[in-house]
Amino acid sequence: MSVIPLRSEVSSRGARMLRTALGGDIARWLDEPDVIEVMLNPDGRLWVDRLGEGLAASECLMSAADGERIIRLVAHHVGAEVHTGAPRVSAELPEGGERFEGLLPPVVAAPSFAIRKPAIAVFSLADYVTAGIMSNWQATALADAVAAKKNILVVGGTSTGKTTLTNALLAEVAATSDRVVLIEDTLELQCAA
């Protein structure tokens, strides 16, 4: 008699296999509390972004074949196809909930990916003021705009704090009695409302 594994068992096994496939260095970095993001550039260099230190190249290199294998494994894990006709995969990794964005040629010269860890805390607008990131006037203007149900556009480059600021604004919304529905392709926003 054969035993069919439970779906959760299969999913858990797949998650472990995926974590192993990332390699020891990436898995170790993802376990470090000060690491925000790990990236593979097309040149094969792995980069690590740390809280308080910023982005730095590591001494680790990854072959194009290994980079592509990781991207394909992540795509398979979420039931997506990735190939030259659809060279991009966005996913949430199991267990840690990291966001994964992988790219294959022809949109890049060689396989590239970024793995960003989820935010560990939601900062308030007051936290931004305390940290000297924004003035009290700016925080008040944003809080007033939220209270008045104004549209607020948050834009910026990669790793500039868009999600962190949006979460702070959503914390202002959560303080109201309004109902909030978040629509995201990759889950990253946090709102208690």
MOKA-V163605 format. One record per pair of residues at least 4 apart in sequence whose C-alpha atoms are under 8 Angstrom apart, sorted by the first residue. I is the first residue (numbers start at 0). GAP is how many residues later the second one is. D is the distance in Angstrom with one decimal. If there is no record, write none. Layout:
I:GAP:D ; I:GAP:D
This chain:
4:4:6.2 ; 4:5:6.5 ; 5:4:6.4 ; 6:4:6.0 ; 7:4:5.9 ; 8:4:6.1 ; 9:4:6.1 ; 10:4:6.1 ; 11:4:6.3 ; 12:4:6.2 ; 13:4:6.1 ; 13:63:7.2 ; 14:4:6.2 ; 14:78:7.9 ; 14:79:5.7 ; 14:80:6.9 ; 15:4:6.2 ; 16:4:6.1 ; 17:4:6.4 ; 17:52:7.8 ; 17:55:6.8 ; 17:56:7.1 ; 18:4:7.3 ; 18:8:6.5 ; 19:4:7.2 ; 19:7:7.5 ; 20:49:6.5 ; 21:4:6.0 ; 21:5:6.3 ; 21:48:6.4 ; 22:4:6.1 ; 23:4:5.9 ; 24:4:6.2 ; 24:35:7.9 ; 25:4:6.1 ; 25:12:7.1 ; 26:4:6.4 ; 27:4:6.6 ; 28:6:6.3 ; 28:9:7.5 ; 28:19:7.9 ; 29:5:6.5 ; 29:7:7.8 ; 29:8:7.6 ; 29:87:7.4 ; 30:4:7.9 ; 33:16:5.4 ; 33:17:5.2 ; 34:13:7.0 ; 34:14:5.9 ; 34:15:4.4 ; 34:16:6.3 ; 34:82:7.8 ; 35:12:7.7 ; 35:13:5.5 ; 35:14:5.5 ; 35:15:6.5 ; 35:80:6.0 ; 35:81:5.5 ; 36:11:5.9 ; 36:12:5.1 ; 36:13:7.2 ; 36:77:6.9 ; 36:78:5.5 ; 36:79:4.3 ; 36:80:6.0 ; 37:8:7.0 ; 37:9:5.7 ; 37:10:4.7 ; 37:11:6.4 ; 37:76:5.8 ; 37:77:5.2 ; 37:78:6.6 ; 38:7:5.6 ; 38:8:5.0 ; 38:9:6.5 ; 38:73:7.5 ; 38:74:5.6 ; 38:75:4.3 ; 38:76:6.2 ; 39:4:6.2 ; 39:5:5.9 ; 39:6:4.6 ; 39:7:6.4 ; 39:22:7.7 ; 39:27:7.6 ; 39:71:7.8 ; 39:72:5.1 ; 39:73:5.2 ; 39:74:6.4 ; 40:4:5.6 ; 40:5:6.5 ; 40:6:7.7 ; 40:70:7.6 ; 40:71:5.1 ; 40:72:7.0 ; 41:22:7.8 ; 41:66:6.9 ; 41:67:6.0 ; 41:68:4.6 ; 41:69:5.7 ; 41:70:5.3 ; 42:67:7.2 ; 43:17:5.2 ; 43:18:4.9 ; 43:19:5.9 ; 43:20:6.6 ; 44:12:7.0 ; 44:13:7.1 ; 44:14:7.7 ; 44:15:6.3 ; 44:16:4.7 ; 44:17:6.5 ; 45:11:6.3 ; 45:12:5.7 ; 45:13:7.5 ; 45:14:5.8 ; 45:15:6.0 ; 45:16:7.1 ; 46:8:6.8 ; 46:9:5.7 ; 46:10:4.4 ; 46:11:5.4 ; 47:7:5.7 ; 47:8:5.5 ; 47:9:6.4 ; 47:10:6.7 ; 48:4:7.4 ; 48:5:5.1 ; 48:6:4.1 ; 48:7:6.3 ; 49:4:5.2 ; 49:5:6.4 ; 61:4:6.4 ; 61:5:6.6 ; 62:4:6.3 ; 63:4:6.1 ; 63:46:6.2 ; 63:47:5.9 ; 64:4:6.1 ; 65:4:6.3 ; 66:4:6.4 ; 66:44:5.5 ; 66:45:6.7 ; 66:46:7.8 ; 67:4:6.1 ; 67:36:7.1 ; 67:43:5.5 ; 67:44:8.0 ; 68:4:6.1 ; 69:4:6.2 ; 70:4:6.2 ; 70:18:7.5 ; 70:31:5.7 ; 70:32:7.5 ; 70:40:7.8 ; 70:42:7.5 ; 71:4:6.1 ; 71:9:7.9 ; 71:10:6.5 ; 72:4:6.1 ; 73:4:6.5 ; 73:15:8.0 ; 73:17:7.3 ; 73:19:7.6 ; 74:4:6.1 ; 74:5:4.8 ; 74:6:6.0 ; 74:7:6.5 ; 74:14:6.2 ; 74:15:8.0 ; 74:16:7.5 ; 75:4:5.7 ; 75:5:6.9 ; 77:13:6.8 ; 79:9:7.3 ; 80:5:7.2 ; 80:8:7.9 ; 81:4:5.3 ; 81:5:5.3 ; 81:6:6.3 ; 81:7:6.5 ; 81:22:7.9 ; 82:4:5.0 ; 82:5:8.0 ; 82:21:7.2 ; 83:20:7.0 ; 83:21:6.3 ; 83:22:6.3 ; 86:16:5.6 ; 86:17:4.9 ; 86:18:6.5 ; 86:19:7.2 ; 86:20:6.9 ; 87:13:7.3 ; 87:14:5.7 ; 87:15:4.7 ; 87:16:6.5 ; 88:11:7.7 ; 88:12:5.8 ; 88:13:5.2 ; 88:14:6.7 ; 89:9:7.4 ; 89:10:5.6 ; 89:11:4.6 ; 89:12:6.5 ; 89:96:7.1 ; 90:8:5.9 ; 90:9:5.1 ; 90:10:6.6 ; 90:95:6.5 ; 91:5:5.6 ; 91:6:5.6 ; 91:7:4.6 ; 91:8:5.9 ; 91:94:6.8 ; 91:95:7.5 ; 92:4:5.1 ; 92:5:5.2 ; 92:6:6.3 ; 92:7:6.7 ; 93:4:7.6 ; 95:21:7.5 ; 96:20:7.0 ; 96:21:6.5 ; 97:17:6.2 ; 97:18:5.4 ; 97:19:4.4 ; 97:20:5.7 ; 98:15:7.9 ; 98:16:5.5 ; 98:17:5.1 ; 98:18:6.4 ; 98:19:7.2 ; 98:87:7.2 ; 98:88:8.0 ; 98:89:8.0 ; 99:13:7.1 ; 99:14:5.8 ; 99:15:4.6 ; 99:16:6.6 ; 100:12:5.4 ; 100:13:5.3 ; 100:14:6.7 ; 101:9:7.4 ; 101:10:5.8 ; 101:11:4.2 ; 101:12:6.6 ; 102:4:7.0 ; 102:5:6.7 ; 102:8:5.8 ; 102:9:5.2 ; 102:10:6.1 ; 103:4:6.0 ; 103:5:7.8 ; 103:6:6.3 ; 103:7:4.7 ; 103:8:6.7 ; 104:4:5.7 ; 104:5:5.8 ; 104:6:6.6 ; 107:4:7.3 ; 117:70:6.8 ; 118:45:7.7 ; 118:69:8.0 ; 121:42:7.0 ; 121:45:6.2 ; 121:46:6.4 ; 121:49:7.8 ; 121:68:7.5 ; 122:4:5.8 ; 122:5:7.3 ; 122:41:7.1 ; 122:42:7.8 ; 122:44:7.3 ; 122:45:5.5 ; 123:4:6.6 ; 123:44:4.8 ; 123:45:7.7 ; 123:47:6.8 ; 123:48:7.9 ; 124:4:6.5 ; 124:14:5.6 ; 124:18:7.9 ; 124:43:5.8 ; 124:44:7.4 ; 125:4:6.2 ; 125:10:7.9 ; 125:13:7.1 ; 126:4:6.1 ; 127:4:6.2 ; 127:5:5.1 ; 127:6:5.7 ; 127:11:7.8 ; 128:4:5.9 ; 128:5:5.1 ; 128:6:5.5 ; 128:7:5.8 ; 128:10:7.0 ; 133:4:6.1 ; 133:5:6.7 ; 134:4:6.4 ; 135:4:6.1 ; 136:4:6.1 ; 137:4:6.2 ; 138:4:6.1 ; 139:4:5.9 ; 140:4:6.1 ; 141:4:6.3 ; 141:27:7.6 ; 142:4:6.2 ; 142:26:7.4 ; 142:29:6.6 ; 143:4:6.1 ; 144:4:6.1 ; 144:5:5.2 ; 144:6:7.6 ; 144:7:7.7 ; 145:4:5.9 ; 145:5:7.9 ; 145:23:7.2 ; 145:26:6.9 ; 145:27:6.6 ; 146:25:7.9 ; 146:26:7.5 ; 153:8:6.1 ; 153:11:7.8 ; 153:12:7.1 ; 154:7:6.4 ; 155:4:6.1 ; 155:5:7.8 ; 155:6:6.5 ; 160:4:6.1 ; 161:4:6.0 ; 162:4:6.0 ; 162:25:7.3 ; 162:26:6.7 ; 163:4:6.4 ; 164:4:6.3 ; 165:4:6.1 ; 165:23:7.4 ; 166:4:6.1 ; 166:22:6.0 ; 166:23:5.8 ; 166:24:6.9 ; 167:4:6.7 ; 168:4:6.6 ; 169:4:6.1 ; 169:20:7.3 ; 169:21:5.6 ; 170:4:6.5 ; 170:20:6.1 ; 170:21:7.1 ; 171:4:7.3 ; 172:5:7.1 ; 172:20:7.2 ; 173:4:7.3 ; 173:17:6.4 ; 173:18:5.6 ; 173:19:4.4 ; 174:18:7.6 ; 175:17:7.9 ; 176:16:7.7 ; 177:15:7.2 ; 178:14:6.2 ; 179:11:8.0 ; 179:13:5.9 ; 181:7:7.8 ; 183:4:7.8
